[in-house]
Structures are given as C-alpha cells and as structure tokens.
Amino acid sequence: MIKAILIFNNHGKPRLSKFYQRYSEDTQQQIIRETFHLVSKRDENVCNFLEGGL
C-alpha cells in the first residue's frame, strides 16, 4: 500500500507531499527529513523509490 508520495528538489525542499494515511504534523516532517536523507545519499544511477514500513 502506498502511504505517501514525496517529491523534493535537490536542496531537500519538498515540492509535493501527499500522505494517504493520517500522521501528525511532527511525524510527517520527520518522515520527510528521513526520506530526503536516504535518497540524497544514493548514487545518481540508483532508483529513488523507497520501500519503508511505518
């Protein structure tokens, strides 16, 4: 099940964030920070889709 769709610019600013499950604002911000941190560490030739479990 897709729980969220997040799109960032290269500097980490969210350009689109859509959550399909209810989370508190603090939890959403934490998810956004952690997701950008994980994606930004990857090589350029690696897919930027993440599987996660909350």
Biopython code that builds the backbone (N, CA, C, O; Angstrom):
import numpy as np
from Bio.PDB.StructureBuilder import StructureBuilder

atoms = [
    (1, "MET", "N", (0.834, -1.168, 0.000)),
    (1, "MET", "CA", (0.000, 0.000, 0.000)),
    (1, "MET", "C", (0.889, 1.245, 0.000)),
    (1, "MET", "O", (1.861, 1.323, 0.752)),
    (2, "ILE", "N", (0.557, 2.192, -0.828)),
    (2, "ILE", "CA", (1.290, 3.456, -0.860)),
    (2, "ILE", "C", (0.779, 4.319, 0.282)),
    (2, "ILE", "O", (-0.419, 4.582, 0.389)),
    (3, "LYS", "N", (1.702, 4.759, 1.134)),
    (3, "LYS", "CA", (1.323, 5.583, 2.286)),
    (3, "LYS", "C", (1.606, 7.053, 2.056)),
    (3, "LYS", "O", (0.988, 7.911, 2.687)),
    (4, "ALA", "N", (2.547, 7.360, 1.146)),
    (4, "ALA", "CA", (2.873, 8.762, 0.873)),
    (4, "ALA", "C", (3.620, 8.872, -0.443)),
    (4, "ALA", "O", (4.291, 7.936, -0.878)),
    (5, "ILE", "N", (3.491, 10.034, -1.068)),
    (5, "ILE", "CA", (4.284, 10.383, -2.242)),
    (5, "ILE", "C", (4.998, 11.678, -1.900)),
    (5, "ILE", "O", (4.370, 12.672, -1.535)),
    (6, "LEU", "N", (6.317, 11.655, -2.022)),
    (6, "LEU", "CA", (7.135, 12.815, -1.669)),
    (6, "LEU", "C", (8.054, 13.152, -2.831)),
    (6, "LEU", "O", (8.738, 12.275, -3.360)),
    (7, "ILE", "N", (8.074, 14.415, -3.228)),
    (7, "ILE", "CA", (8.960, 14.880, -4.289)),
    (7, "ILE", "C", (9.743, 16.065, -3.741)),
    (7, "ILE", "O", (9.169, 17.014, -3.207)),
    (8, "PHE", "N", (11.071, 15.993, -3.883)),
    (8, "PHE", "CA", (11.971, 17.019, -3.346)),
    (8, "PHE", "C", (12.749, 17.682, -4.471)),
    (8, "PHE", "O", (12.923, 17.102, -5.542)),
    (9, "ASN", "N", (13.218, 18.908, -4.219)),
    (9, "ASN", "CA", (14.215, 19.480, -5.116)),
    (9, "ASN", "C", (15.590, 19.006, -4.641)),
    (9, "ASN", "O", (15.682, 18.246, -3.677)),
    (10, "ASN", "N", (16.647, 19.445, -5.303)),
    (10, "ASN", "CA", (17.997, 18.974, -4.963)),
    (10, "ASN", "C", (18.500, 19.488, -3.623)),
    (10, "ASN", "O", (19.493, 18.981, -3.102)),
    (11, "HIS", "N", (17.837, 20.475, -3.065)),
    (11, "HIS", "CA", (18.265, 21.061, -1.794)),
    (11, "HIS", "C", (17.472, 20.525, -0.611)),
    (11, "HIS", "O", (17.705, 20.936, 0.526)),
    (12, "GLY", "N", (16.539, 19.612, -0.865)),
    (12, "GLY", "CA", (15.788, 18.999, 0.221)),
    (12, "GLY", "C", (14.453, 19.636, 0.516)),
    (12, "GLY", "O", (13.757, 19.213, 1.439)),
    (13, "LYS", "N", (14.076, 20.652, -0.253)),
    (13, "LYS", "CA", (12.782, 21.287, -0.027)),
    (13, "LYS", "C", (11.693, 20.440, -0.681)),
    (13, "LYS", "O", (11.775, 20.144, -1.873)),
    (14, "PRO", "N", (10.671, 20.046, 0.087)),
    (14, "PRO", "CA", (9.593, 19.248, -0.502)),
    (14, "PRO", "C", (8.789, 20.086, -1.499)),
    (14, "PRO", "O", (8.317, 21.173, -1.168)),
    (15, "ARG", "N", (8.640, 19.575, -2.706)),
    (15, "ARG", "CA", (7.839, 20.242, -3.732)),
    (15, "ARG", "C", (6.430, 19.665, -3.785)),
    (15, "ARG", "O", (5.483, 20.344, -4.181)),
    (16, "LEU", "N", (6.306, 18.418, -3.384)),
    (16, "LEU", "CA", (4.994, 17.775, -3.297)),
    (16, "LEU", "C", (5.057, 16.769, -2.165)),
    (16, "LEU", "O", (5.984, 15.963, -2.094)),
    (17, "SER", "N", (4.089, 16.815, -1.293)),
    (17, "SER", "CA", (3.997, 15.790, -0.248)),
    (17, "SER", "C", (2.528, 15.449, -0.066)),
    (17, "SER", "O", (1.717, 16.291, 0.320)),
    (18, "LYS", "N", (2.211, 14.213, -0.348)),
    (18, "LYS", "CA", (0.839, 13.727, -0.226)),
    (18, "LYS", "C", (0.871, 12.468, 0.621)),
    (18, "LYS", "O", (1.472, 11.466, 0.236)),
    (19, "PHE", "N", (0.223, 12.525, 1.778)),
    (19, "PHE", "CA", (0.142, 11.383, 2.678)),
    (19, "PHE", "C", (-1.241, 10.768, 2.545)),
    (19, "PHE", "O", (-2.249, 11.469, 2.639)),
    (20, "TYR", "N", (-1.291, 9.456, 2.327)),
    (20, "TYR", "CA", (-2.551, 8.744, 2.173)),
    (20, "TYR", "C", (-2.976, 8.061, 3.462)),
    (20, "TYR", "O", (-3.974, 7.341, 3.495)),
    (21, "GLN", "N", (-2.227, 8.286, 4.500)),
    (21, "GLN", "CA", (-2.540, 7.767, 5.821)),
    (21, "GLN", "C", (-2.348, 8.928, 6.792)),
    (21, "GLN", "O", (-1.442, 9.743, 6.619)),
    (22, "ARG", "N", (-3.182, 9.001, 7.790)),
    (22, "ARG", "CA", (-3.096, 10.125, 8.734)),
    (22, "ARG", "C", (-1.892, 9.980, 9.654)),
    (22, "ARG", "O", (-1.704, 8.957, 10.312)),
    (23, "TYR", "N", (-1.082, 11.037, 9.680)),
    (23, "TYR", "CA", (0.048, 11.153, 10.591)),
    (23, "TYR", "C", (-0.009, 12.551, 11.192)),
    (23, "TYR", "O", (-0.526, 13.479, 10.571)),
    (24, "SER", "N", (0.516, 12.697, 12.388)),
    (24, "SER", "CA", (0.599, 14.033, 12.976)),
    (24, "SER", "C", (1.579, 14.870, 12.151)),
    (24, "SER", "O", (2.401, 14.330, 11.410)),
    (25, "GLU", "N", (1.482, 16.173, 12.287)),
    (25, "GLU", "CA", (2.371, 17.075, 11.547)),
    (25, "GLU", "C", (3.835, 16.804, 11.880)),
    (25, "GLU", "O", (4.689, 16.839, 10.994)),
    (26, "ASP", "N", (4.129, 16.536, 13.147)),
    (26, "ASP", "CA", (5.510, 16.232, 13.550)),
    (26, "ASP", "C", (6.018, 14.960, 12.887)),
    (26, "ASP", "O", (7.163, 14.905, 12.436)),
    (27, "THR", "N", (5.172, 13.939, 12.825)),
    (27, "THR", "CA", (5.557, 12.676, 12.198)),
    (27, "THR", "C", (5.774, 12.870, 10.703)),
    (27, "THR", "O", (6.717, 12.315, 10.139)),
    (28, "GLN", "N", (4.915, 13.651, 10.053)),
    (28, "GLN", "CA", (5.087, 13.924, 8.627)),
    (28, "GLN", "C", (6.422, 14.615, 8.363)),
    (28, "GLN", "O", (7.132, 14.253, 7.425)),
    (29, "GLN", "N", (6.765, 15.601, 9.178)),
    (29, "GLN", "CA", (8.033, 16.312, 8.995)),
    (29, "GLN", "C", (9.222, 15.386, 9.211)),
    (29, "GLN", "O", (10.229, 15.489, 8.510)),
    (30, "GLN", "N", (9.107, 14.488, 10.173)),
    (30, "GLN", "CA", (10.181, 13.524, 10.425)),
    (30, "GLN", "C", (10.337, 12.577, 9.236)),
    (30, "GLN", "O", (11.459, 12.281, 8.827)),
    (31, "ILE", "N", (9.235, 12.105, 8.685)),
    (31, "ILE", "CA", (9.272, 11.217, 7.516)),
    (31, "ILE", "C", (9.915, 11.940, 6.337)),
    (31, "ILE", "O", (10.741, 11.360, 5.632)),
    (32, "ILE", "N", (9.547, 13.190, 6.121)),
    (32, "ILE", "CA", (10.111, 13.975, 5.018)),
    (32, "ILE", "C", (11.617, 14.133, 5.185)),
    (32, "ILE", "O", (12.367, 13.935, 4.229)),
    (33, "ARG", "N", (12.071, 14.487, 6.384)),
    (33, "ARG", "CA", (13.516, 14.651, 6.633)),
    (33, "ARG", "C", (14.271, 13.343, 6.411)),
    (33, "ARG", "O", (15.298, 13.323, 5.733)),
    (34, "GLU", "N", (13.762, 12.254, 6.981)),
    (34, "GLU", "CA", (14.454, 10.967, 6.869)),
    (34, "GLU", "C", (14.471, 10.467, 5.434)),
    (34, "GLU", "O", (15.463, 9.888, 4.990)),
    (35, "THR", "N", (13.381, 10.684, 4.703)),
    (35, "THR", "CA", (13.312, 10.234, 3.315)),
    (35, "THR", "C", (14.320, 10.986, 2.458)),
    (35, "THR", "O", (15.033, 10.374, 1.663)),
    (36, "PHE", "N", (14.389, 12.302, 2.608)),
    (36, "PHE", "CA", (15.371, 13.061, 1.828)),
    (36, "PHE", "C", (16.785, 12.629, 2.180)),
    (36, "PHE", "O", (17.636, 12.509, 1.299)),
    (37, "HIS", "N", (17.039, 12.397, 3.447)),
    (37, "HIS", "CA", (18.369, 11.959, 3.875)),
    (37, "HIS", "C", (18.744, 10.637, 3.197)),
    (37, "HIS", "O", (19.879, 10.477, 2.746)),
    (38, "LEU", "N", (17.815, 9.700, 3.120)),
    (38, "LEU", "CA", (18.088, 8.405, 2.486)),
    (38, "LEU", "C", (18.301, 8.547, 0.981)),
    (38, "LEU", "O", (19.218, 7.945, 0.423)),
    (39, "VAL", "N", (17.456, 9.339, 0.325)),
    (39, "VAL", "CA", (17.535, 9.472, -1.129)),
    (39, "VAL", "C", (18.768, 10.273, -1.542)),
    (39, "VAL", "O", (19.396, 9.955, -2.552)),
    (40, "SER", "N", (19.121, 11.292, -0.790)),
    (40, "SER", "CA", (20.238, 12.155, -1.192)),
    (40, "SER", "C", (21.590, 11.459, -1.095)),
    (40, "SER", "O", (22.546, 11.898, -1.734)),
    (41, "LYS", "N", (21.695, 10.388, -0.316)),
    (41, "LYS", "CA", (22.962, 9.656, -0.183)),
    (41, "LYS", "C", (23.210, 8.693, -1.338)),
    (41, "LYS", "O", (24.326, 8.196, -1.489)),
    (42, "ARG", "N", (22.210, 8.423, -2.144)),
    (42, "ARG", "CA", (22.335, 7.409, -3.192)),
    (42, "ARG", "C", (23.116, 7.922, -4.391)),
    (42, "ARG", "O", (23.199, 9.125, -4.638)),
    (43, "ASP", "N", (23.694, 6.962, -5.139)),
    (43, "ASP", "CA", (24.357, 7.296, -6.398)),
    (43, "ASP", "C", (23.337, 7.847, -7.385)),
    (43, "ASP", "O", (22.135, 7.627, -7.240)),
    (44, "GLU", "N", (23.828, 8.565, -8.387)),
    (44, "GLU", "CA", (22.939, 9.138, -9.399)),
    (44, "GLU", "C", (22.274, 8.072, -10.259)),
    (44, "GLU", "O", (21.200, 8.312, -10.811)),
    (45, "ASN", "N", (22.890, 6.897, -10.385)),
    (45, "ASN", "CA", (22.343, 5.861, -11.257)),
    (45, "ASN", "C", (21.446, 4.876, -10.509)),
    (45, "ASN", "O", (21.112, 3.820, -11.046)),
    (46, "VAL", "N", (21.052, 5.204, -9.284)),
    (46, "VAL", "CA", (20.203, 4.332, -8.475)),
    (46, "VAL", "C", (18.793, 4.903, -8.445)),
    (46, "VAL", "O", (18.605, 6.118, -8.374)),
    (47, "CYS", "N", (17.816, 4.025, -8.500)),
    (47, "CYS", "CA", (16.413, 4.428, -8.428)),
    (47, "CYS", "C", (16.140, 5.147, -7.104)),
    (47, "CYS", "O", (16.701, 4.780, -6.072)),
    (48, "ASN", "N", (15.298, 6.149, -7.133)),
    (48, "ASN", "CA", (14.990, 6.923, -5.936)),
    (48, "ASN", "C", (13.651, 6.550, -5.305)),
    (48, "ASN", "O", (13.105, 7.319, -4.514)),
    (49, "PHE", "N", (13.123, 5.388, -5.644)),
    (49, "PHE", "CA", (11.927, 4.881, -4.983)),
    (49, "PHE", "C", (12.362, 4.140, -3.727)),
    (49, "PHE", "O", (13.337, 3.389, -3.757)),
    (50, "LEU", "N", (11.659, 4.340, -2.641)),
    (50, "LEU", "CA", (11.987, 3.676, -1.382)),
    (50, "LEU", "C", (10.813, 2.840, -0.910)),
    (50, "LEU", "O", (9.653, 3.222, -1.065)),
    (51, "GLU", "N", (11.132, 1.701, -0.335)),
    (51, "GLU", "CA", (10.132, 0.916, 0.372)),
    (51, "GLU", "C", (10.381, 1.126, 1.848)),
    (51, "GLU", "O", (11.525, 1.119, 2.302)),
    (52, "GLY", "N", (9.338, 1.309, 2.577)),
    (52, "GLY", "CA", (9.510, 1.532, 4.007)),
    (52, "GLY", "C", (8.348, 0.936, 4.764)),
    (52, "GLY", "O", (7.359, 0.494, 4.179)),
    (53, "GLY", "N", (8.480, 0.933, 6.027)),
    (53, "GLY", "CA", (7.403, 0.414, 6.853)),
    (53, "GLY", "C", (7.192, 1.282, 8.069)),
    (53, "GLY", "O", (8.090, 1.453, 8.894)),
    (54, "LEU", "N", (6.019, 1.818, 8.169)),
    (54, "LEU", "CA", (5.637, 2.586, 9.355)),
    (54, "LEU", "C", (4.438, 1.939, 9.987)),
    (54, "LEU", "O", (3.942, 2.420, 11.006)),
]
sb = StructureBuilder()
sb.init_structure("model")
sb.init_model(0)
sb.init_chain("A")
sb.init_seg("    ")
for serial, (resi, resn, name, xyz) in enumerate(atoms, 1):
    if name == "N":
        sb.init_residue(resn, " ", resi, " ")
    sb.init_atom(name, np.array(xyz, "f"), 0.0, 1.0, " ", f" {name:<3s}", serial, name[0])
structure = sb.get_structure()
